Amino acid sequence: MDDIAAAVGIARRTLFSYYRSKSAIVWDGQREASDAITGALSEAQKGTSWREAVVQILPSALRYPGDDLALLRQRLRLIAGTSSLQAHLTSEQEGSVTALAGFIADRDRTGDPLVAYAAARGVLATYTAALVWWSTSDEPEPRDSTRRALQAVLGSGPS
């Protein structure tokens, strides 16, 4: 944290007033991403299955600064290679898990909250894995990779 603070010309203490840890710096923006997912879920077309809606919504909700794909690739590669950054995702994704589990529960015929929670975790794991895979691939668009992975795992649309 000392090196980061020095690089941006602020005191270490000031840096900690903005970020709790190095992981929080890398994951900055995750809460906004969770909010985008939650907002998109609330606007999902009625009558579609949760699987179809998720395949449409999650890739579309993907945002990155100024469409900077090179930065997104670099950030995802850093995350993929650092176990503490991967672990930090669990807490950062909690808002998305809650929103997605609620969405699934509302549209799932079983009404089982365990199924909804497990499905939400599985969907987000698939989404994250597709993004990490994309970061090391030659594919130009992360939305296409996430959509394809979600379709394959959820059995929705072409595989």
C-alpha positions in Angstrom: 0.0 0.0 0.0 3.0 2.3 0.6 4.1 1.9 -3.0 0.6 2.6 -4.3 0.2 5.7 -2.1 3.6 7.0 -3.2 2.8 6.4 -6.9 -0.4 8.5 -6.7 1.2 11.1 -4.4 -0.9 10.7 -1.3 -0.3 9.4 2.3 -0.8 5.8 3.0 -3.5 6.7 5.6 -5.4 8.7 2.9 -5.3 5.7 0.6 -6.8 3.6 3.4 -9.6 6.1 3.8 -10.7 5.2 0.3 -9.8 1.5 0.1 -9.7 -1.1 2.9 -7.0 -3.3 1.1 -5.1 -3.8 -2.1 -7.9 -6.2 -3.2 -10.4 -3.5 -2.8 -8.4 -1.3 -5.2 -8.5 -4.0 -7.9 -12.1 -4.8 -7.3 -13.1 -1.1 -7.3 -16.3 -0.8 -9.4 -17.7 -4.2 -8.4 -20.5 -2.6 -6.3 -21.5 -0.6 -9.4 -21.5 -3.8 -11.4 -23.7 -5.4 -8.8 -26.1 -2.4 -9.0 -26.2 -2.7 -12.8 -27.1 -6.4 -12.6 -29.7 -5.7 -10.0 -31.2 -2.9 -12.1 -31.3 -5.1 -15.2 -32.9 -7.9 -13.4 -35.7 -5.7 -12.2 -36.4 -4.7 -15.8 -36.4 -8.2 -17.2 -39.2 -9.1 -19.5 -42.0 -10.9 -17.7 -42.8 -14.4 -19.0 -39.2 -15.3 -19.8 -37.6 -18.1 -17.9 -34.9 -17.1 -15.4 -32.4 -18.9 -17.5 -33.2 -17.0 -20.7 -33.3 -13.7 -18.8 -30.0 -14.3 -17.2 -28.3 -15.2 -20.5 -29.6 -11.8 -21.9 -29.0 -9.7 -18.8 -25.6 -10.6 -17.4 -23.6 -10.0 -20.6 -25.5 -6.8 -21.3 -24.9 -5.5 -17.8 -21.1 -5.9 -18.2 -19.5 -2.4 -18.1 -15.9 -1.4 -18.3 -14.3 2.1 -18.3 -14.6 3.7 -21.7 -14.8 0.3 -23.4 -11.2 -0.2 -22.5 -10.8 -3.9 -23.3 -7.0 -3.9 -22.9 -7.4 -2.6 -19.3 -10.2 -5.1 -18.6 -8.0 -8.0 -19.9 -5.1 -6.9 -17.8 -7.2 -6.5 -14.7 -8.8 -10.0 -15.1 -5.4 -11.6 -15.7 -4.2 -10.1 -12.5 -7.2 -11.3 -10.6 -6.9 -14.8 -12.1 -3.3 -15.1 -11.0 -3.8 -13.8 -7.4 -5.6 -16.0 -4.9 -6.3 -13.1 -2.5 -8.0 -11.2 -5.3 -10.1 -14.2 -6.2 -11.2 -14.6 -2.5 -12.1 -11.0 -2.3 -14.7 -11.5 -5.0 -16.9 -13.7 -2.8 -17.6 -10.7 -0.5 -17.8 -8.2 -3.4 -20.4 -10.3 -5.3 -22.8 -10.8 -2.3 -25.1 -8.1 -3.6 -25.3 -9.8 -7.0 -25.9 -13.2 -5.4 -28.8 -11.9 -3.3 -30.4 -10.1 -6.2 -29.9 -13.0 -8.6 -31.2 -15.6 -6.1 -34.3 -13.5 -5.5 -34.8 -13.2 -9.2 -34.4 -17.0 -9.7 -36.7 -17.7 -6.8 -39.4 -15.5 -8.2 -39.3 -17.3 -11.6 -38.4 -20.9 -10.5 -41.3 -23.4 -10.2 -39.7 -25.2 -7.2 -39.8 -22.3 -4.9 -36.8 -23.8 -3.1 -34.5 -21.0 -1.7 -31.6 -23.4 -1.7 -32.0 -24.1 -5.4 -32.2 -20.3 -6.1 -29.1 -19.6 -4.0 -27.0 -22.4 -5.5 -28.1 -21.5 -9.0 -27.2 -17.8 -8.4 -23.7 -18.8 -7.2 -23.3 -21.2 -10.1 -24.4 -18.5 -12.6 -21.9 -16.0 -11.2 -19.1 -18.6 -11.1 -19.8 -19.3 -14.8 -19.9 -15.6 -15.6 -16.6 -15.0 -13.8 -14.9 -18.0 -15.4 -15.9 -16.9 -18.8 -14.5 -13.4 -18.2 -11.2 -14.9 -17.0 -11.1 -17.2 -20.0 -11.8 -14.3 -22.3 -8.9 -12.3 -20.8 -6.4 -14.9 -22.1 -8.2 -15.5 -25.4 -8.1 -13.7 -28.8 -11.9 -13.1 -28.7 -12.7 -9.5 -29.2 -15.8 -9.1 -27.0 -16.2 -10.3 -23.4 -20.0 -10.1 -23.7 -20.0 -12.8 -26.4 -17.8 -15.1 -24.3 -20.0 -14.7 -21.2 -23.2 -15.2 -23.2 -21.9 -18.4 -24.8 -20.7 -19.8 -21.5 -24.0 -19.0 -19.8 -26.0 -20.5 -22.7 -24.0 -23.7 -22.5 -24.3 -24.1 -18.7 -27.9 -23.1 -18.4 -29.1 -24.9 -21.5 -30.6 -21.7 -22.9 -30.3 -20.8 -26.6 -27.7 -22.0 -29.0 -24.7 -23.7 -27.5 
